[in-house]
Structures are given as C-alpha cells and as structure tokens.
Amino acid sequence: MTKSVNKTAEVQQWLAIRKEAGLKIDPETAEATWTYAQTLDPYGVLPNLPEECQQIGREYFARSPGSDVWVWFGDLPEATQTALWEKHGSKLAFPAGLFDFDIPKTDGCEQTGTMASGHDEFGSGNT
C-alpha cells in the first residue's frame, strides 16, 4: 500500500511540474507537436487505466524553446491553447503532419485506376 501511495504522489508531482511549466509557455516562441496517445492519459503515466477507458487519439503538446518538458494542451491556459492553434494550426490540424513528403502535382485532371477506366474490379464495364 505504501508503494502505491508513493507512486501516486510521484505521478501527481510529475503532473504538477507540467501544469506549472504550461503557465510559463509563451505561444509566440513555443514549439508545438502532436502524437497518438491515450486520450484519458496523454502523458502515459497512469498505471491502472481501466481497459474501458483506453482509447488512442491525437494529443497535442507544447514546450518552451530549449525545454525538455512537453505540456499537453489540456494543461495549458485556454488563451495559450488558442494562440498555439492560431500559430501552429496548419502543422497540427488533421491530416497535416501525417505525410512527410510532397505529393506530386499533375497538370491535368486525368483519373487513373479501375473505376476511372469505366470497368469495375471484374472488368465488366458495370461501374
């Protein structure tokens, strides 16, 4: 029981450090990113998250330049969250950041693939 209480206090202190750091983040200079994480435990520190509460989603984090403390957007003041979305939204919004490469552009409106050819996957022409 003492080990569990100590672990709980340690996690609470760790989370408090993030919330305090979040109050000091300047949205004009902050870095922002996203990752897939547990939506009810974005830091991944809750040891006994019940299975029915486990779901993965995009979670957003920010940090001050040079800091190694990433702070979940949910722990930031609302004004900071808003300013970060305004500044970094194109990098954070879905599907931005999903692909790290340029998609080649075509100069025409040509379609390719089976459906574009007027044939279904069986080649019958019944699309």
N, C-alpha and C positions, 0 to 999 in steps of 0.2 A: 504494500500500500504506500509506503514512504517513497519508493522508487517512482511510482505512478504520480504522486503529488509533486515530486521534484521535477519530473519530466513535464508535467503540466505547467509548473511555474517557469521552467526554462522556455517552453514554447510561448507562453504569454509575454515573457520579457523580449524574446526574439521578435514577436509581432509588434510589440510596443516600440521597438527600435525602428521598424519600418514606418509606423504611423508618424513617429517624430520626424524621421527623415523626410517624409512626404510633405510636412509643413514647411520645409526649407527648400523644396524644389522650385526653381524659377522656370516657368514654362517657356520662356524665351530662349533659354540656354540648355534645357533638359534634353536628354536622349529619350526616345520612346521606341518600344518594340511590342511585339505580340508573340505568344506561344500557345500551343494547345496545353490545357491544364484542367484539373478538376475544378468545376465551376464553384463548388462549395468549399474548396480548399485550394485556392490558386497558388499558394506557396508550397503546397505538398508537405505540410508539417503536422497535420492531424493524424495521429497514429491509428485511430479506431473509427474512421469514417464509415458508417454503415453502408452496405452494398447498395441499398435502395437510394442512397444519396450520392452515389458515384456516377458522375456524368462528365464527359470531356467537352470542352468548348474553347473558343478563342478567348484568351485573357490578355489584358493589356498592362504593360509595366512601364515605368519611367524611372530615371535616375539623374542625379546631378552629374555634370561632367567630371570625370575622374573618380567618381564614387563606385564602389562595388556593391552598393545596396540598391537593389531594384525594388521599387514600391508598386504594388498592384494599384491600378486606377481607383478601385473601390476604397482604398485607404487615403486617397488624396482629397483635398478640399474640392468642392464642386467647381469653383472658379478655375482651379488649376486643371482639372479634367477637361473643362470646356476649352480652355486656351490650348491645351495639348492636342485636342481633337482638331481645332482650327488650324494649328500649325503643322501637324503630322498626319492629318486625316487621309491624305492620298496614299501614304505609306501603310497606314493601319487598317483602313476600311477593306472589307472583303470585296473582291479577291486580291487586292493589292498585296504584294509580298508573297503571293502564292507561287508565282513563277519568277525565277531569277534570270530570265533570258528574254530577248526581244522576239516577238512573233513576226515572221516575215510578212510584209505587206504585198498585196498583188495590185496590179494596175487595172484590173478588170473586175467584173462581178461573176466570174465563172464559178460554177459549182463542180465539185468532184464527188466521187463516191457512187454507190449503187443507186441511191434514191434520186440523185441528180440525173442519172442516165435514163430514168424512166422505167427501170426494172427493179422489181423487189429482190429480196435476197435469194429467190428461187429462179430468177432470170425470166419470169413470165411476162413482164411488162405490166403487171397489175399493181400499180402503186396507189 
